[in-house]
Amino acid sequence: MEDNKKRMWALTAGLLGCLCYGGGDWLMMYGDPTYAGGLNWLTLGTAAIPQWRYTLAMVLAFPGILLYGISLFAVKEYITDEKKKKVYQYLNAFGLTPWIALHLIYVVILSLFAWLNNNGFANEALTICESLYNNYSWIIPVCEGLMLPVFLYWFYLQIAGITVFKKGMAFTNVLVIFGILKGITMLMPESGFRLGFTNGLMSESMIIWFLLIYMEIGRKEQRG
């Protein structure tokens, strides 16, 4: 019972991590969605965002990743095979590494874009920031390549019945939720809300995932 309480607290930490990261995602993107270049997130809205919002978005990433780590490492206790539990731990450690790097590349480019637009370099802002993105865009698939395996492995563990959850829970995987939410964004009209929601998709998916685990564990406790 005491172990379950600790795990539930760990899941709560994950929810708080989602609020930190997701809040930062919204801070750095919410605004007028009108854009002129090749990157639909370099918009009139992001150009007008004050620098404190970009700073806060970056600051929030640090407690965010710590809280994610607490929760994601605690999830290993729901794996029933000790060897596979260790594999999950390694994949999770590798997967957490690029989160801040991915966050940083967008914050830096958006912050620069806003600064240039508000300090007499509006004509050059788009060219400079698109060029900067093109030079470092390779970081994005590398980061995603490190982030995804732990969630794919968790899907395998659940669908193979190597966790305390029923196999059908595999389809509540973060990546499944992300795909559904991504499809929903395609139906949304262009707006600041859509920009913020799209930028925060991973955090929003994680919130739903943590809540589903939280509720399933709660049901298991009630059943005794």
BANU-883448 format. One record per residue (C-alpha): residue in three letters; residue number from 0; z, y, x. Coordinates in nm, 4 decimals. Example, Ala and Ser with C-alpha at 12.3 -4.5 7.8 and 13.67 -1.06 7.14 Angstrom:
NODE type seq        z        y        x
NODE  ALA   0   0.7800  -0.4500   1.2300
NODE  SER   1   0.7140  -0.1060   1.3670
//
This chain:
NODE type seq        z        y        x
NODE  MET   0   0.0000   0.0000   0.0000
NODE  GLU   1   0.0912   0.2389   0.2821
NODE  ASP   2  -0.2377   0.1600   0.4603
NODE  ASN   3  -0.4314   0.2374   0.1426
NODE  LYS   4  -0.2592   0.5740   0.1128
NODE  LYS   5  -0.3551   0.6594   0.4710
NODE  ARG   6  -0.7161   0.5643   0.4021
NODE  MET   7  -0.7212   0.7739   0.0869
NODE  TRP   8  -0.5915   1.0696   0.2864
NODE  ALA   9  -0.8643   1.0029   0.5420
NODE  LEU  10  -1.1270   1.0136   0.2660
NODE  THR  11  -0.9771   1.3433   0.1505
NODE  ALA  12  -1.0251   1.4732   0.5054
NODE  GLY  13  -1.3914   1.3765   0.4757
NODE  LEU  14  -1.4242   1.5781   0.1558
NODE  LEU  15  -1.2759   1.8805   0.3329
NODE  GLY  16  -1.5223   1.8254   0.6175
NODE  CYS  17  -1.8049   1.8340   0.3634
NODE  LEU  18  -1.6782   2.1675   0.2343
NODE  CYS  19  -1.6716   2.3052   0.5892
NODE  TYR  20  -2.0204   2.1889   0.6801
NODE  GLY  21  -2.1678   2.2440   0.3357
NODE  GLY  22  -2.0108   2.5886   0.3123
NODE  GLY  23  -2.1675   2.6774   0.6467
NODE  ASP  24  -2.5054   2.5469   0.5285
NODE  TRP  25  -2.4928   2.7758   0.2252
NODE  LEU  26  -2.3678   3.0764   0.4248
NODE  MET  27  -2.6615   3.0597   0.6638
NODE  MET  28  -2.9362   3.0118   0.4064
NODE  TYR  29  -2.8536   3.1492   0.0607
NODE  GLY  30  -3.0672   3.4525  -0.0199
NODE  ASP  31  -3.4081   3.5761  -0.1336
NODE  PRO  32  -3.6464   3.2779  -0.0791
NODE  THR  33  -3.9579   3.4898  -0.0166
NODE  TYR  34  -4.1187   3.4010   0.3174
NODE  ALA  35  -4.4376   3.4826   0.5035
NODE  GLY  36  -4.4684   3.2435   0.7992
NODE  GLY  37  -4.4837   2.8699   0.8530
NODE  LEU  38  -4.1114   2.8063   0.8141
NODE  ASN  39  -3.9929   2.8438   0.4556
NODE  TRP  40  -3.6332   2.9066   0.5660
NODE  LEU  41  -3.7194   3.2216   0.7636
NODE  THR  42  -3.7042   3.4300   0.4494
NODE  LEU  43  -3.6329   3.7838   0.3392
NODE  GLY  44  -3.2900   3.6554   0.2391
NODE  THR  45  -3.2025   3.5040   0.5772
NODE  ALA  46  -3.3310   3.8174   0.7508
NODE  ALA  47  -3.0769   4.0218   0.5569
NODE  ILE  48  -2.7764   3.7944   0.6121
NODE  PRO  49  -2.5039   3.9683   0.8173
NODE  GLN  50  -2.4144   3.8135   1.1522
NODE  TRP  51  -2.0597   3.7258   1.0443
NODE  ARG  52  -2.2007   3.4690   0.8048
NODE  TYR  53  -2.3855   3.2911   1.0852
NODE  THR  54  -2.0759   3.3069   1.3047
NODE  LEU  55  -1.8598   3.1631   1.0281
NODE  ALA  56  -2.1161   2.8907   0.9586
NODE  MET  57  -2.0890   2.7830   1.3229
NODE  VAL  58  -1.7091   2.8116   1.3337
NODE  LEU  59  -1.6765   2.5897   1.0250
NODE  ALA  60  -1.8747   2.3142   1.1972
NODE  PHE  61  -1.5895   2.2363   1.4379
NODE  PRO  62  -1.3160   2.1500   1.1860
NODE  GLY  63  -1.5942   1.9996   0.9764
NODE  ILE  64  -1.6916   1.7423   1.2392
NODE  LEU  65  -1.3272   1.6564   1.3134
NODE  LEU  66  -1.2598   1.5954   0.9454
NODE  TYR  67  -1.5790   1.3911   0.9115
NODE  GLY  68  -1.4705   1.1848   1.2114
NODE  ILE  69  -1.1277   1.1099   1.0631
NODE  SER  70  -1.2874   0.9862   0.7429
NODE  LEU  71  -1.5837   0.7978   0.8855
NODE  PHE  72  -1.3699   0.6121   1.1392
NODE  ALA  73  -1.1192   0.5231   0.8660
NODE  VAL  74  -1.3994   0.3630   0.6627
NODE  LYS  75  -1.4171   0.0855   0.9234
NODE  GLU  76  -1.0999  -0.0609   0.7717
NODE  TYR  77  -1.3049  -0.1662   0.4697
NODE  ILE  78  -1.5185  -0.3940   0.6914
NODE  THR  79  -1.3977  -0.7547   0.6821
NODE  ASP  80  -1.5505  -0.8813   1.0089
NODE  GLU  81  -1.3788  -0.7626   1.3292
NODE  LYS  82  -1.6901  -0.7807   1.5502
NODE  LYS  83  -1.8988  -0.5866   1.3016
NODE  LYS  84  -1.6149  -0.3375   1.2669
NODE  LYS  85  -1.6509  -0.2616   1.6390
NODE  VAL  86  -2.0294  -0.2204   1.6072
NODE  TYR  87  -1.9702   0.0256   1.3248
NODE  GLN  88  -1.7257   0.2215   1.5424
NODE  TYR  89  -1.9783   0.2562   1.8248
NODE  LEU  90  -2.2595   0.3583   1.5911
NODE  ASN  91  -2.0288   0.6084   1.4247
NODE  ALA  92  -1.9313   0.7623   1.7603
NODE  PHE  93  -2.2980   0.8003   1.8558
NODE  GLY  94  -2.3839   0.9280   1.5079
NODE  LEU  95  -2.1236   1.2048   1.5059
NODE  THR  96  -2.2396   1.3422   1.8429
NODE  PRO  97  -2.5524   1.5318   1.7267
NODE  TRP  98  -2.4117   1.6913   1.4098
NODE  ILE  99  -2.3090   2.0167   1.5779
NODE  ALA 100  -2.6240   2.0241   1.7939
NODE  LEU 101  -2.8400   2.0057   1.4817
NODE  HIS 102  -2.6309   2.2727   1.3122
NODE  LEU 103  -2.6473   2.4957   1.6191
NODE  ILE 104  -3.0263   2.5027   1.6517
NODE  TYR 105  -3.0655   2.6363   1.2978
NODE  VAL 106  -2.7767   2.8836   1.3249
NODE  VAL 107  -2.9117   3.0301   1.6501
NODE  ILE 108  -3.2669   3.0712   1.5191
NODE  LEU 109  -3.1541   3.2200   1.1884
NODE  SER 110  -2.9061   3.4515   1.3586
NODE  LEU 111  -3.1751   3.5738   1.5976
NODE  PHE 112  -3.4188   3.6194   1.3098
NODE  ALA 113  -3.1700   3.8374   1.1211
NODE  TRP 114  -3.0763   4.0378   1.4321
NODE  LEU 115  -3.4399   4.1105   1.5219
NODE  ASN 116  -3.5202   4.2167   1.1671
NODE  ASN 117  -3.2262   4.4550   1.1582
NODE  ASN 118  -3.2610   4.6044   1.5055
NODE  GLY 119  -3.6146   4.7376   1.5160
NODE  PHE 120  -3.8049   4.4171   1.5935
NODE  ALA 121  -3.9086   4.3121   1.2439
NODE  ASN 122  -4.2752   4.2791   1.3411
NODE  GLU 123  -4.1929   4.0403   1.6254
NODE  ALA 124  -3.9121   3.8472   1.4552
NODE  LEU 125  -4.1257   3.5832   1.2849
NODE  THR 126  -4.3393   3.5101   1.5925
NODE  ILE 127  -4.0387   3.4848   1.8252
NODE  CYS 128  -3.8314   3.2633   1.5960
NODE  GLU 129  -4.1179   3.0317   1.5023
NODE  SER 130  -4.1975   2.9928   1.8717
NODE  LEU 131  -3.8323   2.9174   1.9499
NODE  TYR 132  -3.8245   2.6575   1.6716
NODE  ASN 133  -4.1473   2.4964   1.7940
NODE  ASN 134  -4.0075   2.4685   2.1463
NODE  TYR 135  -3.6914   2.2928   2.0339
NODE  SER 136  -3.7930   2.1188   1.7116
NODE  TRP 137  -3.7989   1.7863   1.9006
NODE  ILE 138  -3.4177   1.7999   1.8947
NODE  ILE 139  -3.4206   1.7474   1.5179
NODE  PRO 140  -3.5727   1.3938   1.5086
NODE  VAL 141  -3.3617   1.2972   1.8116
NODE  CYS 142  -3.0434   1.4061   1.6306
NODE  GLU 143  -3.1478   1.2338   1.3108
NODE  GLY 144  -3.2316   0.9197   1.5083
NODE  LEU 145  -2.8720   0.9116   1.6314
NODE  MET 146  -2.7178   1.0021   1.2954
NODE  LEU 147  -2.8945   0.7494   1.0723
NODE  PRO 148  -2.8131   0.4056   1.2257
NODE  VAL 149  -2.4462   0.4061   1.1195
NODE  PHE 150  -2.5442   0.4642   0.7554
NODE  LEU 151  -2.8165   0.1982   0.7724
NODE  TYR 152  -2.5650  -0.0407   0.9246
NODE  TRP 153  -2.3141   0.0390   0.6494
NODE  PHE 154  -2.5837  -0.0445   0.3929
NODE  TYR 155  -2.6411  -0.3803   0.5663
NODE  LEU 156  -2.2678  -0.4535   0.5743
NODE  GLN 157  -2.2309  -0.3838   0.2039
NODE  ILE 158  -2.5430  -0.5633   0.0849
NODE  ALA 159  -2.4412  -0.8645   0.2983
NODE  GLY 160  -2.0912  -0.8677   0.1478
NODE  ILE 161  -1.9118  -0.7870   0.4755
NODE  THR 162  -1.6955  -0.5131   0.3230
NODE  VAL 163  -1.4203  -0.5170   0.0616
NODE  PHE 164  -1.6647  -0.3638  -0.1868
NODE  LYS 165  -1.9012  -0.5441  -0.4205
NODE  LYS 166  -2.2551  -0.5733  -0.2896
NODE  GLY 167  -2.3944  -0.3317  -0.5474
NODE  MET 168  -2.1999  -0.0512  -0.3772
NODE  ALA 169  -2.4634  -0.0644  -0.1045
NODE  PHE 170  -2.6833   0.1472  -0.3309
NODE  THR 171  -2.4283   0.4277  -0.3254
NODE  ASN 172  -2.5140   0.4708   0.0433
NODE  VAL 173  -2.5334   0.8284   0.1749
NODE  LEU 174  -2.9046   0.7863   0.2485
NODE  VAL 175  -2.9775   0.6681  -0.1064
NODE  ILE 176  -2.7848   0.9636  -0.2497
NODE  PHE 177  -2.9653   1.1974  -0.0087
NODE  GLY 178  -3.3037   1.0650  -0.1244
NODE  ILE 179  -3.2136   1.1212  -0.4898
NODE  LEU 180  -3.0890   1.4746  -0.4261
NODE  LYS 181  -3.3986   1.5487  -0.2171
NODE  GLY 182  -3.6145   1.4461  -0.5108
NODE  ILE 183  -3.4142   1.6778  -0.7376
NODE  THR 184  -3.4757   1.9735  -0.5033
NODE  MET 185  -3.8499   1.9216  -0.5428
NODE  LEU 186  -3.8125   1.9910  -0.9147
NODE  MET 187  -3.6146   2.3118  -0.8603
NODE  PRO 188  -3.7849   2.6517  -0.8762
NODE  GLU 189  -3.7917   2.8600  -0.5580
NODE  SER 190  -3.4603   3.0402  -0.5361
NODE  GLY 191  -3.1677   3.1159  -0.3112
NODE  PHE 192  -2.9810   2.8316  -0.4825
NODE  ARG 193  -3.2526   2.5838  -0.3901
NODE  LEU 194  -3.2472   2.7008  -0.0268
NODE  GLY 195  -2.8702   2.6645  -0.0029
NODE  PHE 196  -2.8656   2.3324  -0.1868
NODE  THR 197  -3.1461   2.1905   0.0298
NODE  ASN 198  -2.9841   2.3063   0.3518
NODE  GLY 199  -2.6562   2.1444   0.2468
NODE  LEU 200  -2.8075   1.8158   0.1265
NODE  MET 201  -2.6328   1.5959   0.3821
NODE  SER 202  -2.2909   1.7444   0.3085
NODE  GLU 203  -2.3523   1.7232  -0.0660
NODE  SER 204  -2.4568   1.3588  -0.0275
NODE  MET 205  -2.1462   1.2874   0.1780
NODE  ILE 206  -1.9231   1.4468  -0.0882
NODE  ILE 207  -2.0659   1.2141  -0.3535
NODE  TRP 208  -2.0362   0.9122  -0.1208
NODE  PHE 209  -1.6735   0.9827  -0.0322
NODE  LEU 210  -1.5886   1.0350  -0.3990
NODE  LEU 211  -1.7525   0.7056  -0.4979
NODE  ILE 212  -1.5544   0.5191  -0.2303
NODE  TYR 213  -1.2409   0.7048  -0.3344
NODE  MET 214  -1.2864   0.6029  -0.7000
NODE  GLU 215  -1.3696   0.2416  -0.6131
NODE  ILE 216  -1.0572   0.2074  -0.3995
NODE  GLY 217  -0.8549   0.3658  -0.6808
NODE  ARG 218  -0.9923   0.1090  -0.9259
NODE  LYS 219  -0.9091  -0.1751  -0.6867
NODE  GLU 220  -0.5503  -0.0515  -0.6590
NODE  GLN 221  -0.5154  -0.0329  -1.0368
NODE  ARG 222  -0.6418  -0.3887  -1.0706
NODE  GLY 223  -0.3774  -0.4853  -0.8169
//
